[in-house]
Amino acid sequence: MTPAHAAILAHGVDLVEVARIERLLKEHDARFIERVFTQGERDYAEANPARRGEILAARFAAKEAVLKALGTGWSGGIAWTDVEVLRDDAGRPGVKITGEAARAAKAKFNGQAVTWLVSISHTAGLAMASAVATRA
C-alpha cells in the first residue's frame, strides 16, 4: 500500500478493444505475441485459454498506460517488453520496467525512486488500465 502522503508524479490510462487484440493474434500470432509480451505474460495468458484475448488486451492496455504516464509513447528505442505486467500472490497487478523504458522513467522523475500503481479491468469486449507513478 502506498502511504497517504505519497505524491502522484504521473498518470496514464488506456482502453483497448479485445477484438482488436484477438484479430492481431489471429493474423500475426507468434510474431505479435513475442514482440509485445514477455514470457511471463504469455504463460499467464496461455494458462487461461478461454480468456486469452481479454488477458492480453488488458496487459496491452497497461503497457500503453505506463508509457502515457511517462509521456514517451513507444519512441526512443522503448520495446513493448520493457514494460512487464506482473501479478502478486493476491492477484493484484503491478509492472516491472526495464531497458529504455526504465531509462525514460529515470529521466522523467529525475532519478527518484518511483512506485507504480496499476489497475486493470476487462470484459469480453473491452480492456482498460490505469497506471499511476508515485514517489516511493
C-alpha positions in Angstrom: 0.0 0.0 0.0 1.2 3.5 -0.8 1.4 5.9 2.1 -1.3 8.6 2.1 1.4 11.3 1.7 2.9 9.8 -1.4 2.9 12.3 -4.3 1.4 11.4 -7.6 4.0 12.1 -10.2 2.2 10.9 -13.4 -0.9 9.1 -14.5 -1.8 7.2 -17.8 -4.9 5.5 -18.9 -5.7 3.3 -21.9 -8.7 1.5 -23.3 -8.4 -1.4 -25.8 -11.0 -3.3 -27.8 -10.4 -7.0 -27.1 -11.4 -7.9 -30.7 -8.5 -5.7 -32.0 -6.0 -7.8 -30.0 -7.7 -11.1 -30.9 -7.5 -10.0 -34.6 -3.8 -9.3 -34.3 -3.3 -12.7 -32.6 -5.2 -14.4 -35.4 -3.3 -12.6 -38.2 0.2 -12.5 -36.6 0.1 -14.7 -33.6 3.7 -15.7 -32.9 5.3 -12.5 -34.3 2.9 -10.2 -32.5 2.9 -12.1 -29.2 6.7 -12.4 -29.0 7.3 -8.7 -29.8 4.7 -7.3 -27.4 4.5 -9.7 -24.4 7.1 -11.1 -22.1 7.4 -14.9 -21.4 5.6 -14.4 -18.1 2.7 -12.5 -19.7 2.4 -15.2 -22.4 2.5 -18.0 -19.8 -0.3 -16.4 -17.8 -2.5 -15.9 -20.9 -1.8 -19.5 -22.1 -2.9 -20.9 -18.7 -6.3 -19.2 -19.3 -7.1 -20.1 -22.9 -10.8 -19.2 -22.7 -9.8 -15.6 -21.7 -6.5 -15.3 -23.6 -7.7 -12.3 -25.7 -9.0 -10.4 -22.7 -5.9 -11.1 -20.6 -3.5 -10.0 -23.4 -5.7 -6.9 -24.2 -5.5 -5.9 -20.5 -1.8 -6.2 -20.5 -1.5 -4.3 -23.7 -3.6 -1.5 -22.2 -1.4 -1.5 -19.0 1.8 -1.2 -21.1 0.2 1.8 -23.0 -0.9 3.4 -19.8 2.6 3.3 -18.3 4.1 4.8 -21.5 1.4 7.5 -21.5 2.3 8.3 -17.8 6.0 8.5 -18.9 4.9 10.8 -21.8 7.2 9.0 -24.2 5.0 6.7 -26.2 6.9 3.9 -27.9 9.7 6.2 -29.0 13.4 6.3 -28.2 14.0 2.6 -28.6 11.5 1.6 -26.0 10.3 -2.0 -26.6 6.9 -3.4 -25.7 8.7 -5.9 -23.4 10.4 -3.1 -21.5 7.1 -2.9 -19.6 6.0 -6.2 -18.0 2.7 -6.7 -16.2 3.0 -8.8 -13.2 0.6 -10.2 -10.5 1.4 -10.5 -6.9 0.3 -13.5 -4.8 -3.1 -11.9 -4.2 -3.6 -11.4 -7.9 -3.0 -7.6 -7.8 -1.4 -6.2 -10.9 1.9 -4.3 -11.0 4.6 -3.5 -13.5 8.3 -4.1 -13.9 10.0 -1.5 -16.1 13.4 -2.3 -17.7 15.6 -1.2 -20.6 14.9 2.0 -22.4 11.6 2.4 -20.5 13.5 2.4 -17.2 15.9 5.0 -18.6 13.0 7.2 -19.7 11.4 6.9 -16.2 14.7 7.8 -14.5 15.0 10.9 -16.7 11.4 11.9 -16.3 11.4 11.5 -12.5 15.0 13.0 -12.0 16.3 9.7 -10.8 14.0 9.4 -7.8 12.5 6.1 -6.8 9.0 5.5 -8.2 6.3 3.1 -7.2 3.8 2.2 -9.9 0.2 1.6 -9.0 -1.7 -0.3 -11.8 -5.3 -1.1 -12.1 -6.6 -3.4 -14.9 -10.2 -4.3 -15.8 -11.5 -6.3 -18.7 -14.7 -7.9 -20.1 -15.2 -9.9 -23.3 -15.3 -6.6 -25.3 -13.0 -4.1 -23.6 -9.9 -3.9 -21.5 -8.7 -0.8 -19.6 -5.8 0.0 -17.5 -4.6 2.9 -15.3 -1.0 3.4 -14.3 0.0 5.9 -11.6 3.6 6.7 -10.8 4.1 7.8 -7.1 7.1 8.9 -5.2 8.4 5.8 -3.5 
